[in-house]
Amino acid sequence: MALKLLLGDTAAPHKLSPPALVAEMWSTHVQDTRAYADFCQALGRGFVHMDPAAAGDAKEARDARLVRARAMYTHGFGCAPPMQIWGDGTSAGGGGNGGGGGSGGRRPLQRIDGSGGSRGARPGLGLPAAAAAAATLTLGVRRAETGEITYFKLRHTTPLGRVFDVFAARAGVARAALAFSAFGGRPVGAAAAPADLELSDGDVIESHLVV
């Protein structure tokens, strides 16, 4: 998605094609229309359209778009795209928006590192360092006393102490009187960043008064 925005590739005819797994994930995201619209708005560069008809393009055209996408990835992020997602980049296959396609039924989505993981032990995000630093996410902080959740948009590398300071000020509570935790009560320090804790977009951190 970042590559499409950088290239202005937001509507047909598309210049880039994703590999099969990314195309499937994108197609799944688009079906949740409200969440997808909010996601595009948060990116701040307009709506990114998907063109299912592009799957009917000639294989040579789809392969060329995939090769172009790989080159843009390497140039933009400073490293080659992961083989387990992108393959060798020589064939786009068939699928939505000119991306790769599966055989028969839909393939279940998995995390990039292939591990299932639990909510208490999150697997790695698999993002290149440059992409992780530039990417943003939305985190919620829930106040235990009221159940109210306040949402914050921040970078994956932003110290969470900045969020905690704003949250405490809005709640009218001294910062030192609050403690924060995630994933079943694991304490979260002010110096930690979302990337350190492998937090994902939409995750919620718990806050409670220190007795």
C-alpha positions as CSV (number, residue, x, y, z in Angstrom):
1,M,0.0,0.0,0.0
2,A,2.9,2.4,0.8
3,L,4.4,1.7,-2.6
4,K,1.1,2.4,-4.4
5,L,0.8,5.7,-2.5
6,L,4.4,6.8,-3.2
7,L,3.9,6.1,-6.9
8,G,0.3,7.6,-7.0
9,D,-0.9,4.2,-8.1
10,T,-4.4,4.5,-6.5
11,A,-6.7,3.8,-9.5
12,A,-6.9,1.7,-12.7
13,P,-4.9,1.3,-14.8
14,H,-2.5,0.2,-12.1
15,K,1.3,0.4,-12.4
16,L,2.0,-2.1,-9.7
17,S,0.8,-5.6,-8.8
18,P,1.1,-7.3,-5.4
19,P,2.1,-11.0,-5.0
20,A,-0.6,-13.6,-4.3
21,L,-0.7,-13.4,-0.5
22,V,-0.7,-9.6,-0.4
23,A,-3.4,-9.5,-3.0
24,E,-5.5,-11.9,-0.9
25,M,-4.9,-9.9,2.3
26,W,-5.8,-6.7,0.4
27,S,-9.0,-8.2,-1.0
28,T,-10.1,-9.3,2.5
29,H,-9.4,-5.8,3.9
30,V,-11.5,-4.2,1.1
31,Q,-14.5,-6.3,2.1
32,D,-14.7,-4.5,5.4
33,T,-15.6,-1.3,3.6
34,R,-15.8,1.0,6.6
35,A,-12.5,-0.1,8.1
36,Y,-10.8,0.1,4.7
37,A,-12.1,3.6,4.1
38,D,-10.9,4.7,7.5
39,F,-7.5,3.1,6.8
40,C,-7.2,5.0,3.5
41,Q,-8.2,8.2,5.2
42,A,-5.6,7.7,7.9
43,L,-2.9,7.4,5.2
44,G,-3.8,10.9,4.1
45,R,-3.3,10.4,0.3
46,G,-6.8,9.5,-0.9
47,F,-8.6,6.2,-1.5
48,V,-6.6,3.3,-2.9
49,H,-8.9,1.4,-5.3
50,M,-8.7,-2.3,-6.2
51,D,-9.3,-3.4,-9.8
52,P,-10.4,-7.1,-9.9
53,A,-10.6,-6.8,-13.7
54,A,-6.9,-6.5,-13.9
55,A,-6.6,-10.2,-13.2
56,G,-7.8,-10.7,-16.8
57,D,-4.9,-8.8,-18.2
58,A,-2.3,-10.7,-20.2
59,K,0.2,-12.6,-18.0
60,E,3.1,-10.5,-19.4
61,A,1.4,-7.3,-18.2
62,R,0.8,-8.7,-14.8
63,D,4.3,-10.0,-14.4
64,A,5.7,-6.7,-15.5
65,R,3.6,-4.9,-12.8
66,L,4.9,-7.4,-10.1
67,V,8.6,-6.9,-11.2
68,R,8.0,-3.1,-11.0
69,A,6.6,-3.5,-7.5
70,R,9.6,-5.5,-6.4
71,A,11.9,-2.9,-7.7
72,M,10.0,-0.1,-5.9
73,Y,10.0,-2.1,-2.7
74,T,13.8,-2.6,-2.8
75,H,14.4,1.1,-3.7
76,G,11.9,2.4,-1.1
77,F,12.8,0.2,1.9
78,G,16.5,-0.5,1.2
79,C,16.1,-4.3,1.1
80,A,14.7,-7.0,-1.0
81,P,11.1,-8.1,-0.3
82,P,10.7,-11.3,1.8
83,M,10.8,-14.4,-0.4
84,Q,8.1,-16.2,1.7
85,I,5.6,-13.5,0.6
86,W,6.9,-12.3,-2.8
87,G,8.5,-15.4,-4.2
88,D,11.2,-14.9,-6.8
89,G,9.2,-12.1,-8.4
90,T,9.1,-13.6,-11.9
91,S,5.4,-14.4,-12.1
92,A,2.3,-12.6,-10.8
93,G,0.0,-15.5,-11.4
94,G,-3.7,-14.6,-11.5
95,G,-5.9,-12.8,-9.0
96,G,-7.4,-9.5,-8.0
97,N,-5.8,-6.3,-9.1
98,G,-3.3,-8.3,-11.2
99,G,-1.8,-10.0,-8.2
100,G,-1.2,-13.7,-7.7
101,G,-3.9,-16.2,-7.3
102,G,-4.4,-19.4,-5.5
103,S,-5.8,-22.7,-6.7
104,G,-9.3,-23.5,-5.7
105,G,-10.3,-22.3,-2.2
106,R,-9.1,-19.3,-0.3
107,R,-5.8,-19.7,1.5
108,P,-5.9,-18.7,5.2
109,L,-3.8,-15.7,6.0
110,Q,-0.8,-16.2,8.3
111,R,1.7,-13.9,9.9
112,I,4.8,-13.2,8.0
113,D,7.1,-15.3,10.2
114,G,4.7,-18.3,9.8
115,S,4.0,-18.7,13.5
116,G,0.6,-18.6,14.9
117,G,1.4,-17.1,18.2
118,S,-1.0,-16.1,21.0
119,R,-2.2,-12.7,22.2
120,G,0.3,-12.9,25.0
121,A,3.3,-13.7,22.8
122,R,3.0,-11.8,19.5
123,P,5.1,-13.0,16.6
124,G,7.3,-10.4,14.8
125,L,5.7,-8.0,12.3
126,G,8.3,-8.8,9.7
127,L,8.6,-5.1,8.6
128,P,11.9,-3.7,7.3
129,A,13.4,-1.3,9.8
130,A,12.8,1.7,7.5
131,A,9.2,0.8,6.9
132,A,8.5,0.2,10.6
133,A,10.0,3.6,11.5
134,A,7.8,5.4,9.0
135,A,4.6,3.5,9.5
136,T,1.9,4.6,11.8
137,L,-0.7,2.8,13.8
138,T,-3.7,3.5,16.0
139,L,-3.6,2.3,19.6
140,G,-6.3,2.5,22.3
141,V,-5.8,3.1,26.0
142,R,-8.7,1.8,28.1
143,R,-9.3,3.4,31.5
144,A,-10.2,0.5,33.9
145,E,-12.4,2.5,36.1
146,T,-14.8,3.5,33.3
147,G,-14.1,1.2,30.4
148,E,-13.7,4.3,28.2
149,I,-11.1,3.9,25.4
150,T,-9.0,6.8,24.0
151,Y,-7.3,6.3,20.7
152,F,-4.0,7.7,19.6
153,K,-2.2,7.6,16.3
154,L,1.6,7.3,16.5
155,R,4.6,5.8,14.8
156,H,5.8,2.3,15.6
157,T,9.0,3.8,17.1
158,T,7.3,6.5,19.2
159,P,7.9,6.0,23.0
160,L,4.6,5.2,24.6
161,G,5.4,7.6,27.5
162,R,4.2,10.4,25.2
163,V,0.8,8.7,24.8
164,F,0.6,8.0,28.6
165,D,1.3,11.7,29.4
166,V,-1.5,12.9,27.1
167,F,-3.9,10.2,28.4
168,A,-3.2,11.2,32.0
169,A,-3.7,14.9,31.2
170,R,-7.0,14.2,29.5
171,A,-8.2,12.0,32.3
172,G,-7.2,14.6,34.9
173,V,-5.0,12.2,36.8
174,A,-1.4,12.6,37.8
175,R,0.8,10.5,35.4
176,A,2.6,8.9,38.4
177,A,-0.8,7.6,39.6
178,L,-1.3,5.4,36.5
179,A,0.1,2.1,35.5
180,F,-0.2,0.6,32.0
181,S,-0.3,-3.0,30.8
182,A,-0.9,-5.1,27.7
183,F,-1.6,-8.7,26.8
184,G,-2.8,-10.2,30.0
185,G,-1.3,-7.8,32.4
186,R,2.3,-7.4,31.1
187,P,3.6,-4.0,32.4
188,V,4.3,-1.4,29.7
189,G,7.0,1.1,30.5
190,A,7.2,4.7,29.2
191,A,10.3,4.0,27.2
192,A,8.8,1.2,25.2
193,A,7.6,1.7,21.7
194,P,4.9,-0.2,19.8
195,A,7.6,-2.0,17.7
196,D,9.3,-3.2,20.9
197,L,6.1,-4.8,22.1
198,E,5.0,-6.0,18.7
199,L,1.7,-4.0,19.0
200,S,-0.5,-3.9,15.9
201,D,-3.0,-1.4,14.6
202,G,-6.1,-1.4,16.8
203,D,-4.5,-2.9,19.9
204,V,-5.6,-1.6,23.3
205,I,-3.4,-0.9,26.3
206,E,-5.0,-1.1,29.8
207,S,-4.6,1.6,32.4
208,H,-5.4,1.5,36.0
209,L,-4.8,3.7,39.1
210,V,-1.9,2.7,41.3
211,V,-3.2,1.9,44.8
